[in-house]
Amino acid sequence: MTEISLQTPISSLITNKRRVNALKSLGVENVADALTYYPFRVTDPVSVKTLNEAVVGSKMATVVRVRGIRATPMSARGGYRLEVNVDDDEFARQREERGAVASLVYFSRRKSYIDWMSSRLRAQSLIVISGEPSEYNDRLQFTHPEVLTVAQEGDDPAHFDAPTAMAALERVCRPRPVYHANSRISSEHIHDTIMALLMLLAGKSAADATADARGNETQTAPSMTTLYESSKEVAQRLVMAIPNILPASVQQEGHYMGRAEAFSQIHDPDSVASFQRALATMRCEEAIVCQTALLMARAKAGDSPAIACTDTALRDKFIDALPFTLTDGQRDVIREIGNDMEQDHPMQRLLEGEVGSGKTVVAIAAMLQAVGSGQQAVMVAPTLVLAQQHYASISKQIAQVAPDVPVVLLTGGMKLAARRRALATAASGQPCIVIATHAAFSATFQMPNMALAVIDEQHRFGVDQRETLRNKGEHDPHLLVMTATPIPRTAAMTWFGDLDISWLTELPGGRKPIRTFIIDEYDGRLMGSMFAHVRSRIDAGERAYIICSRIDEDEEDAESSGAKRKVSHEVVSDEPMLLTDDDLGEQAVREPLHSVDEIYDRLQALPQFADVAFCRLTGRDDDATKAAVMEGFASGKTPVMVATTVIEVGVDVPQASCIIIFDADRYGLSQLHQLRGRVGRGGTNSWAFLVSRAEPDSIGQQRLDVIAHSLDGAEIAREDLALRGAGDVLGDAQSGGKTSLKLLRVVKDAALIEQARAQAQALLDKDPALSREVQLAGAVLDFTRGNEGFLTSN
């Protein structure tokens, strides 16, 4: 018999290559992938009726006796038709009902299938059927019903084994799992394959186990009970093949199933309650593995030596010289970061703050603490536009309090001489601050005395890049990662559990709420009023952003490709995280997304914008073009900017008061909140217009209603997570792409995550290396290897 484990490729177990390829398209390549390809629901239990009680179109199950069988070729269409005549006289008598007759009909182009079904449905066989009855020629008919044989020809035809029949009925009526399928493979065939693999793990022969995975067009039920419950020997073999990962203490405390039993009840449940309990078991397992991995990563990073930055004089001088008063939240966070940086082990802190909450000021204070202690600091930004803005503002602020401290800009598109000067300053080891794009990850960048690394909009970077940055100095630097993407606290605990987390919840004084409106693109009057309002703000000396998801008409549409567009890890990063119809639960045919080129030409032709100068900004523009465009926009020379989401983070033009976002219903809510935060930064009234072609009562429209009526980033993030999930909110770079978290939901499972963290901490306190929890240790290692993007500092 073929040796099988959870890592065995299914291609070595299933001979049907078409099915293997179909499963691969779903991400199922080995046995473990198959077992963790969870059904999204189970069917309602099937009701038991006699044929006389049948209701057309209402699924039912009953016990019948085969009275005749006939297979005929279908000359007109090709293929074969199998008709089986049955009655339920014996079963009806048991229920004190009148017996009736019916036909079971099967169609197939393959004679082998008809022959196989004929062998199962011999005359006088007692069978259980389940299906939806219909009427044909005034006769009750079941087309391709599920069949379970109770008694074959040769048994006493006069004997009706009621206990066996009822056990078979119970089996057929049990809820059945339903899987996400596609045009290449059905939910039923996914179920057949997973059950065949479970049978192989249980020691069944390959012939028995793969009978239903060869591409048959019906199903059989191999036993009256779940596979795990069929015998002690089977249960023992499954436990050997699928050992428990949850520690015994956690399993007992939560009354969870063993792992083998859980998989059996998920894919072959005997009741809805058992199915839910099994899912709860695997959800808890995910939480424990995830939190243990995060805590171990945190402990490992904390063991490294770092430079203690104890001189805060320059930092305090900077704070005292600010022309405004810091919020209480900013002061608290600066104090937390300062205390961390005074330690001789690396700080690892995530700073989450609303758009415009003052994260940059906090970062400058931290960098000045490093420089004031005689060390170096680097800030990495995901886009050239943001890096240049940081460089301009930080240089100006530091020149007022520490004119001798060099502030250096390092980008990939710099001229060679300027780049060499920047690299030389960093490599000299002298106290300085470097503002960089992805150029900081290049082999030529070295910073021997780097004491602090600040990563802005951290979800735009991969883990390998962060690790590269940490290796640029002679010691591990203190790490401060910042994000304006609103993340609920339980989500942050899951994504960034190896970091200390600080929140900036207060907005600096003078910021006015942004008024947000949903605009139906098909409403010409409303669109005209919107453009007229924008023109009035331009005439008042203000600026406006117009956002499109594509650059030009030739660019491949995310909708036409059927896949989400991913956040780029290059300096050119202006691709939105667009939602597909699957995200929205809709199947409507959508019009193409608007492009920068199209809208740029279209708006300039409108009478509302006569004599108004426009500019364009996309990720394809070179450095010089980007700088010139931003300068023209900020000065008011070109007060209307048509751009992609390249302006999403960090762009700070105080005069910008209006933003129009086309195809707004196709964006994630958190990204819309980020884009909206580009306006109203100068204390003026501000407006955000969400232009949409969504239907009035559609999910897309409901999502826009959330952001139109809320300025609370945490509330918006909760809705976004509830609607879409972790990967879509932060992008594949942060969620880990093919993440191991398949059941855990950071919003709905908040209490479970918090409990799992406490349990994981207790386990590690007693056994830091998990030497007594070998299976958990292996799962943590697999999780870490498979989810590098999930761990910010593994």
N, C-alpha and C positions, 0 to 999 in steps of 0.2 A: 504494500500500500504506500502511496506517495506520502512522504513526510511533510507535514503541514504545520506552519506557525503563523502568527499574526503578520509576519513580514513576508510571507510567501506571495509572489505575484499571482494575480488571478489568471494571467495568461498561461501559467503552467498548470492550471487546474481546470480551465474551461476550454473545450475544443471549439466552441462557436466563436470564431474570430470577430464576427460582426458584433456580437454582444460584448466581447472584450473591448473593442474600440468604442462602442457606445458608452460603456461604463467609464472608460478612460476620459471621455469628453465631460463626464460629471466629476472628474477628479478622483475616481475610484480605481486604484491601480494594484493594491494589495489587499490582503484579508482585513487588516486593521482599518483601511479606508472604507471597506464595505460595511463593517460592523458599526462604524461611526458615521455612516451615511444615514442619518436618522430620519424616520418618517415625520412629517409635519402634523399628522393627525391620524386617528384611527376611525374606521367606519362605525356607525351605530350598530349594535347587535341586530342580527336578522331575526325577524319574528317567525315562529313556527306555525304553519297552517296546513290544513288538508287541501287537496286540489279543489274541493267543493267550496272552500272559503277564499280561494285565490281572488285577488283584485288586480286587474290588468295594470301593469306599470309599477306595482308595489312589490319590492323585493321580498321573497319569502323562502323558507326552507321546508322540506317535507321528506317523507320516506316513501319510496315507490318500488314496485317490482317490475322488472323488464319483461314484457310479454312478446316483443318481436323487434327485429332490427333489420334495416335494409339500407344498403349503400348503392347509390346510383351516380353514374357520370352525368355531368351537366355539359351537354354538347354545345349549347349556345355560348356560354361564357368560359368553358373549360373548367377543370377541377371536378370536385366530387361533393355529393350531398349525402349525409348520413342521417337517417330518421330512425328514432328509437321510440317505440310505443310502450307506454308504462301505465300502471294504475296504482292507486293507493288504498285498495280495499282493506288490506290488513291493518295499516296504520290508522285508517279512518275508523275501523271497528274499535281500536284501542281508545280513540277519542270520542266514541259514540256518535260518529258522523257517517254520512253516506259516502261511499267510495265514488271515485270519478277517474276518467282517463285523460291522458295528455300525450303530447309528442315532444321529444327532445331532438333538436335539430342542430347539426354541426356542418360547417362548410370548410373546405380546404382545397387548395390547388395541389397539395401533396397527398398522394395515395398512401404513403407511409403513415401519415397522421390518421387518416380514416381507418387504416388497418389497426393502428394502435388503440384508437378509441373503441373499435369493434371488439377487440380482445378484452377490454375492460367491461363492456356492457353486453355480456352474453345473455341469452334468454334465461329467465328465471333468476337472474342476479337481483339481490336486494341492495338498493343503493339509496344514498341520501343526495338530494339535489338542492342547489341554491341558485336562485336567479330571478329575473323579472319576467312574469308571465305575460303573454300577448295572445291575441286570437288570430287564427288563420283557418279559413274555410270552416268557420263556426266550431273550431276545435281549440282547446287550450294548448299553447305551445311555449316552450322555453328554448331560446336560441343561445347556444354555447353556455349552458349552465355549469356551475362547478359541480363536481361529482366526487363522492366518497363511497367506496364499495363497502357494504356491510357483510353480505354473504354471496359467494360465487355459485355458479352452476355446480351441482354435485352435492351441495348441502341439501338438507331435507327441505323441499320446496313448501311443505305444509307447515314448517316451523317458522314462527316469527320471533326472533330473538329480541324482545323488547328492550332489555338493558343495553345490549350492544347498539341497537338502533338509536336509542336515546343518547348514548354517549357520542355516537357519530353526529347526531343532530347538534349536540352541544358544541362539538368541535367546529362544525360548519357555521354555526350561528355566532361564534365568537367574533369580536371586533377584528378587523383586518387593517394592517398599517397601510397608509397612503404616502407615497414618496414624491418628491419633486422629480418629474420626468421630462423628457423632450421627445421630439419627433423620431429619434433613433431608438428609443427604448421606453417601454411602458412601465408604469408603477408596478404592475403585476409581475413583469419579468425581472424587475429589480428585486422584488420580494423573493421570487423563486431562487435567484442567484444567491442572495444573502442566506436563505435557509439552507441551500445546498452547501455553502461554505461552513455554516454552523454544524451541519451534519458531518462534514469531513473532520472538523475539529473534534467532534464527539466520537470519532473512530469509525463512522459508517464507511462502507466501501464507496469507491469513486463512482461505481455504476449506480448505486442507490442514491448517492448524494446528488449527482448531476443529472438525474432523470428529468427533473423539472427545469434544469438550466440549459437544455439543449435547444431551446427555441420553440418548445411545444406551445400550442395555442390555447391550452386550458391548464388548470391547476389541479393538483391532488393534495390531500392532507395526509401526511405520512403517519400520523398517530393521533390518538384521541386526546392526548394531553400536550402541554408544551414540551418541546424537545428536552429541556432541562429536567422536567419532572417525569420523563418517560421511564427512567430506571436509575438506580443508584450508580451503576457503572457509567452511564452516559453523563450524569452530573459530575462524577469524579473526573472523567476525561476532560470535560469542558472546563472545570476548575483548574486542572493541570495546564490546559492550553491557554486559558484566560485568567491568570491569577489576579487576585485583588490588588488594587493600588491604594485604595483608602486604608489608612491605618485602622486596626481593629477598634481602637478607642473611639474614633470618629464614626465608624460604621455602627457601633453599638449605641452611641449617644443619639444618632439621628435615625436609628431603626432603618438603616439602608440595606438594600439587597447586596449580595455578593456580585462581583462584576459579571461572572458567567451567567448567573440567573438574570441579571439586569438586561444583558444583551438578548437573552432568550425571550424575556417578557416584552422588550421593545419591538422586536421583529416578529414575534409570534405570541401576542398577548392572550391571556385567558379572560381578561376583563379590562375595561377602561381604567379601573382603579389600579390594577397591576401595571398597566402601561405607564400611568402617571407616576407611580412610585418608582418604577425603573428609570424613567427620565430624571426624576429627582436625584436618584443615586448617581447617575452619570454627570448631572449638573454640579453636584457637590464635589465629585472627583475633579472636574475641571477647575473649580474654584480653589480646591486645596493644592492642586499641582501648580496653578498659576501663582498663587500667593506664596507658596514655598519657594518657587523659582525666583520671584522678585525679592524676597527676603534674603535668600542666599546670595543673589547678585549684589544686593546692597551691602551685606556683610563682607563680601569679597573685596568690593571697591573700598570699603572703609579701612581695610587692613593696609592699604598702600600709604607710603609717606607722602606728605605734601609740605609746601612752604607755608609757615605760619606768618600771616600778614597782620602785625599788631599795631602798626602806626596809623592812627586814624586822623591825624591832624589835617592833612590835605583834604580828606573827605569832608571833615567838619567845616573847613574853610569854604569849600564849594557850596555846602548846604546853606551856610550863613549868607553867602553872596547872592543867592537866588533872588530874583525880583518878585517872587511869589512865595506864599507859605505852603509848605508840604502838608498834605493831608495826614491825618493820624495813621491811616493805613500805610502810607509811604514811609513814615517814620518807623513804624513797627517792623516793616519788612527790611528796611535798611539796617535796623538794629539786629534782626535775626541773621541776615547775611553777614554782617560784620562779626558777630559772635562765631559763626561757622568758620570764617576765614582766619580767625585767630588760632584755630586748632591746627595741629600738625598732621592731620589726616584730611583727605579731600572732602570739601563741601560738595554735596550733590543736592541741588535744590531746583525745583520747578517754580517759576513765578508765573501765575496766571492772573491776567488782569483784563478788564473790559477794554474795548477800543477807546483810546484816549485817557486811560486811567493813570498814566505817568510811569510806565515801566522803564522807559529810557532814562529818566532821571535816576531811578533806582540803580540801573546798570552803570551809569556814570559814577555814582557814588562808590559802588563796589570796585570799579576799575581804578579809581583814585586811591582807594585803600591799598590796592596792590602796588600801584606806582609809588605811593607815599612810603611804602615799606621797602622801597628799593628794587621792586620786581617789575615784571611786564604783564600786560593784559591784552587779550585779543577779543574782538567782537565780530562774529560771523553773521552775515545777513544773506538771505536766500536769493535776492535779486540785486542787480546793479543799481537800479533806481533807489532801492532802500539803502544800500551801502553808501551811495553818494549823499543821500539825505542825512544819514547818521554822521557821516564825515563832516558835512558842512555845519550841522548844529553842534556836534560834540567839540569840534575844533574851536568854534566860537566861544563856547562856554568854558572850556578848559583854559583858553588863552587869557581869560580874565582873572583866573585864580592861580594858574601854574604855567606861565608863559614859557618856561624852560622845558616842559614836558612835551616831547614830540608826539604828534598825532599823525599817523601814517595811513594812507589809503592804498589798499592792494586789491586789484581786480585783474581778471584774466585778459582784458582787452587793453591794458595800459601799454604805452610806448615802452620800448625796451629799456631806455635810460631811466625813466621814472620807476619802472618795475625793479630794476637793479638797486636803485637807491632805497626803495621800500624794503626789499629783502635784506639789504646790508644793515639797515637800522635795526630790524628785528633780530638778525643774527648776531649783532654786536653784544647783545645782552644788556644794553643800557635801559634804564626805566623808560618805557614808552607805551603808547596805546596804538594798536593796529586795528583798523576797520577793514574787513575783508569780505569778499564773496567766496565762492568755492575755491578761489585761488589759494586760500589758506590750507587746503588739503593737498596741494602739489608737493612733490618731493623737494623742490627748491626752497620751500618755506621752512625755516628753522627759527625757533625762539627759545633759546636755552633757559632763560629765567622766567618762562611763562608761569605765573602764579594763578591766573584766573582766565578761564575761557567762558565767554558769554555767547550763547547761541540764540539768535532771535528767530522767532517763528520756527521753533525746533522741529515741528512735524514735517517741514520741507526737506529735512536732511535724513539720510540713512545712517544706520548705526555704524557701519564701517567708516563713514566719514567722521563721525564723532570720535571713534576710537583712534583714527589717524591723527586728529587734532590733539588728543590727549598724549600722544607719543612724541609731540614736537619738542617738548622741553625735557630737562633732566629729571624732573619729578612730575608726578601726576598733578595737574592743575586743579584748583577748585573749579567746579562746574556750575554755572548758572544757565538754565535753559528757560526761555520765556515764550509765552504764547498768548495771543489774544483770542484764539479759538475758544469759545466758552465750553467748559467741560464740567459736568456735575461732579461733586466730590467723590461719589462712589465710582464714577468712571475714572477719575484721576487716580484713585486708589488702585484700580485694576491696571490701567495703562502705565502708570508711573509709580508703582508701588515701591520701587527701589530708590525713590527720591523723597526728600522732605518737600512739602508743598506749602507755598505761600500764596495767598489770594489778595489782590487789590480790588476791592469792591466799590470804593468811593471814586467819583469823578471829580477832578479839580473844579474849583469854583469858576463860574462864568459859562460853563457848557450848558446849552439849552437843548431840550429834548428834540430829536429829529422827528418831524412829522412824516408819516409813511402812508402812501396811497397805492392801492391796487388799480391799475389802469387796463381796461379791456381793449386790446389792440384793434378789435373790430369796431369799436365805438369811435367813429371819426371825430365827432364833436368833442369828446373827452380828450382824445389825443391832441386835437388842436389847442384846447385850453391848456393842456400841460406844456406844450411847446411855447405858447404865448407867455405862460408864467416864467418859464426858464429865460425867455428873452428879456422879460422885465428885470430879472435878477442880474442878467449880464449888463443891462443898461445901468444898473445900480453899482457896477464895478465889481461884481462877484464872478465866480467861475462855475462851470458845470461839467460833470463827467457823463459820458454816454457809454454804457458797457455792453459789449456783445461777446458771445461765447466763441465765435470763430473769427479768423483773420480775413479769409477770403472765401469766395464761392467754391473754389476747387478743393478746399480743405475737407478731408473726410469727416462726415457728420457722425457724431457719437451714436446717434439713433440708427443710422443706416448700418453701422457696423455691429449694432446690437450689444455693445460693450461700454462700460463706463470708461471715461477718459481719466487717465491717472495723472497725479501731480508730478510734474517733471522734477528731476533732481539736478538739472543743469541750471546755469545762470539764467538761461531763457526759460522762464517758468510762468506761462500765462494760460495754462489749460485748466478750465473749471472742472470740478468734480460733478459732472452732469448726471442727472438721474435718468434711468431708462424706464420704459413702461412697466417692467417688472417691479421696480422700486415703488412705483405709484399704484400698482395693482390695476393698471389700465391696459387695454389692448387697442386703443384708438389709433388710427393712422394719423401721424402728426406731420405738419408742414416743416420744411427745412428750417434749421436754426438761422437766425440773422447773423451776418458777418460785419466786421469793421468796415471793409471796403464798401459793402452795400449801403450801410447806414450813413457812412461818411458822405457818399454821393447824394443819397436821398435827402438828408437833412439840409444840406447846403442849398438844395433847390426849393426849399419851403420859404414862403414869404415871411414867416416869423423870424427867419434867420438871415434876412437880407443884410448885406454889409457886415456880417459877423464872421470873423476869421476862425477857422477850425484847425485842429491838429490831430494827428494820429499817434498812438503809442501801442506797440505790440512787442512780444518777446523776440521777434525776428529782427528788430532794429539793432544796429550796431551801437556801441557805447557812445560815440560822438552824437549820433542821431538822438538817442535817448536823452542825453544831457541837454541838447539844444531844445528838444520838445518840452522837457520839464521847465527849462528856463523861460521859454516863451509863454507857457501856460501860467506859471507863477507870476510873471510880470504883467499879465493881462493882454499881451500882444495877440495871443490866440486863446481866448477865454473859454472855448468849448473843446473838450478833448474827447475823441472817440477812441476807445481803448478796449483791450481784452482785460482779463482779470489780473494782468501783470501789476495793476495798481492796488491790488487787494490788501497788501500789507505795507505799513510803514510810510506810505506816501502822505505827506503832511503839507497841504497848501491851505493856510487859514482862510483865504478868500473863497474857497469852494463851498457853495451852499446848496447845490442841487446835484442829484445823481439819478440818472435814468438807467434802469437795468432791463434790457430786452430779454425775452424768454425766461423771465424770472421764475416761472413755475418749474423750470428744469434744473434749478440749483438746489443744493442743500441749504437748509435754513441757517446753519452756522456760517456758511460762506456769504449768504445774503447779509447777515448781520455784520460780518467783516467789511463787506463792500460799503454798506450803509455808513459805517464809521469813518469813511473818507471825507464826509462833509460835516459842517458844523463845528469845526475845530478852532474857529476864530471868535467864538462867542456870538455869532450872528444867528438869526433864524435859519433853519435848514430844512430841506425836503428830500425825501427819497420816493421815487416813482417806480413801482414794480409792474412792468408791462408784460402782460400775459395773454395767451390764447387758450387758456384752460377753460373747460366747460364750467358753468356756474356751480354745479353741485359735485364737481369732481374732487378727487383726493388732492390734486394739484392746487385747486382753488382753496381747499380747506387748509393746506399747509401755508399758503400765502396769508391767510387770515391770521395765523398764529403770529407771524412776524409783523404784520401790520398793526396788531393790537398790543405788542409787547416790545419794550426796550431792554428787558431783563435777559442778559446773555445766558444765564444759568437755566432759566425757564425755556428759552429757545433751544438750548442744547439738549435738555431733557426730551423735548418734543422731537428733535431731530434724531436722537438716539432711539427713541421709541419707534419712530417711523422707519429708520433705515439701518441702524446698527453701527458698530464701532468703525469698521473698515471704511465705510463711506464718509463718515464725518471727518475723520482725520486723514483719510487717504491710505492706500495700500502701504506706503512707506512706513507708517507708524503702526498700523494694525497688524503688520506681519504678513500681508498678502494671504497665503494659504494658512490661515491661523488655526491653531489647535482648539480654539474656543468655538465650539459649534452649538452649544446649548446655553451657555451662560450669557445673560443679558445684564449689562451693568446698571440699568435703571430698575428693571423689575426685580433683579436679584440682589439689591443693595444689602439687605440684611444678611443674606447668605455669604456675600463677599466679606463683610465685616466679621462674621463669625469664623469664616475660613481663615482669615488673616490671623485672628487670635489663636486658632487651633494650630496653624502652621508655626506661629511664633513659639507656642508652647512645645511643639515637637522639636524645633531647632534648639531651644534652650536646653532640653534634655539630651539631644543627640545632634550636634551641629552638622555632622557629616552624613546623617541618616543611615548610619551603619546598621541599625536594627530595622530599617524600613527599606529593604533593597528594591522592592518594586516601585515604591514612591520615588526613590533616588533615580532609578532608570527613567521613570516618566518625566521627572523634572529635567533630566539631561536631554531627553528627546524634545521636550517643550522648548528648552533654551535654544537648541540647535535649529528647530523648525520655526522659531518665532523671534529671530534676532531683531527684527523691526519692532517687536513688542517691548523689548527691554532696551531702555535708553543707554544703559551703561553696563552691559553684561560682562 
